[in-house]
Amino acid sequence: MRRHELTDVAWQRIEPLLPAQPVRGGQWLDHRTVLNGMLWKLATGAPWRDLPERYGNWKTVYERYRRWAADGTFDRILAHLQVHDDAVGRLNWTVSIDSTIVRAHQHATGARKKGTMRTNRSCQALGRSRGGLTTKVHLAVDGRGLPLSFVITPGNVNDCTRLVQVLESIRIARPGPGRGRPRTRPAHLIADKGYSTGKIRTYLRKRRITHTIPERSDQLAARTRRGHRRCGFDPSLYRLRNVVERCFNRLKQWRGTATRYDKLARHYRAAITLVSALLWITT
């Protein structure tokens, strides 16, 4: 087994969640070989055409990657792993949220245009900022630093505008027969000053989500002038927010996620989903 390839334990957990071999039309290339080819590509950031021959024809691996990104196969794998850990009590519902900027390689541009250039880049989660074209990953992790949900946006999108979307993307199904509604509400939320807005605090109060979000200095000064009490803030809880930063570090150990090479946002999202699933298996 080479670096970045699936271990036997990881393969045993993933294999039942993959599409079955077709009844007609011949045999597919072995799923494990194809997945190892995908992981090699994500680990190296190399073009699909440079895929080593041991993983089969590069186009076969790419087409299966494209198909699984479109039909939700990667999403189902990640969701299954999350449900399993929640069922055995390993999922920690103290959720931390943050975002990170990912530089877009020049090969990530040039997707087929439908409308203006600006509209097309926005649809493919590419935004121009001071560093050039970038993508932003808005991520929510559990108390162990494992991804619960994420949203891909252009790099010039403000963090606080996507908090609601990220939190509402958390849906952990209940296992077993007669299961109830999926769990969507964290026990506690930790975020930095970028999420300190009145709209966000009102939203969290309506959903009865306790939170630890420090206030900016201008907000503290305004409260003092008006004679209002400050929002409760627990520094010891806030120290736990580092798990989301550590998760970003682990995601960016893969060159295919640390730099965006994919033209389509759907394909880049699939890369993060696949790496996130591996984090759940190996942690």
Sequence and secondary structure as in RCSB ss.txt:
>XXXX:A:sequence
MRRHELTDVAWQRIEPLLPAQPVRGGQWLDHRTVLNGMLWKLATGAPWRDLPERYGNWKTVYERYRRWAADGTFD
RILAHLQVHDDAVGRLNWTVSIDSTIVRAHQHATGARKKGTMRTNRSCQALGRSRGGLTTKVHLAVDGRGLPLSF
VITPGNVNDCTRLVQVLESIRIARPGPGRGRPRTRPAHLIADKGYSTGKIRTYLRKRRITHTIPERSDQLAARTR
RGHRRCGFDPSLYRLRNVVERCFNRLKQWRGTATRYDKLARHYRAAITLVSALLWITT
>XXXX:A:secstr
  TTS  HHHHHHHGGGS    SSS     HHHHHHHHHHHHHH   GGG  GGG  HHHHHHHHHHHHHHTHHH
HHHHHHHHHHHHTT    EEEEEEEEEEE GGG     SS HHHHHHHTT EEETTEEEEEEEEEE TTS EEEE
EEEETTS GGGGHHHHHHT  B   STT  S B   SEEE  GGG  HHHHHHHHHTT EEE    HHHHHHHHH
HT       HHHHGGGHHHHHHHHHHTTSHHHHEE  SSHHHHHHHHHHHHHHHHHH 
